[in-house]
């Protein structure tokens, strides 16, 4: 009688374990069929200007997030931002600077006199659109020099931040002219006054 009872208990235990193992295996199969969810990216917008250029121009900058909300900013000589480059932005800026430094080492100090602002749009799903636009306005009281006029128009760098890691999305694009004479100043003004700055105006589709 004792042996029969022991065998029955063993059989019940085996069936119970078998049922548990089959259930566990079924759960694993379900998990394998699911793709891991991707975290949405934070989009970091870096607007880079140059302090001396503020003598000639003020800039209107607008930023539209994926929801369609637009925020407007104005940059001028009163702007005293102490914002700094992130590592990947500094690398992009230095790489873009090389041709200008090779042409004229004198522009090094000018290029170091930059001003920047960061704007972060949180939790942006892949496929979303972000729009930014920059318009220049001449400072009417500015008097150009006979020689050595320089400008460095605003530009924008974009970085995706995913799981705390930076992924460069749009590199630095230079729009600058160094040391031009007063004789071409009128053409320069005609090109930019009340005009959209292409290097700092774009509609981006965020893909990752």
C-alpha positions, 0 to 999 in steps of 0.5 A: 500500500505504501509503495502504491501511494509513493508511486501515485505521488511521484506520478502527480509530481511528474505531471505537474512539473511537465505542465510547468515546463510546457507552459514556460516553453510556450511563454518563451516562444511568444517572447521570441515572436515579439520585436523589442520596443525601441525607445523614442529619440530626443532630438537636440538642435544646436543653433550656432552663430558668431558674435561679430556677425551680430554687428551686421545682422539680427536673426529670427529663428523659429522651431516647429516640433512634431506636434506642430507647435512653433516657438520663435526666438530672436538672436542679436548683439544682446545675446550672451549665451554661454552654451557650449558644444557637445563632443560630437558637435565640436568635432563637426565644427572643427572638421568644417573649419579646416578649409577656412583655417588653411586659407587664412590662419587669421580667422582662427580667433574669429571662428572661436568667437561663436555663440550657440543655443541648444533646444531639445525635443523629447521623445520623438518617434521615428518618421516625425518631422521637425521644421526650423527656419532662420531669417536675417535682418540688416542692422541699419546702423552698421558701417562696413570697413574698406577691407576685412569685412567678415561674416559667419551666418547661423547654421544648425546641427542636429543630434539624436539622443537614444538611450543616453547616447549621441548619434549625429544626424546633421553635421555643421554646414559653413556659410561664411566669407572672410575679409571681403572689401566694402566694394562688394558689400551691397551685393552681400546685403542684397543676398541676406537682408530679410532673406531665409538662411538656407544653412539654418532652415530645413524640414527634417524627417527624423529616422532612426 
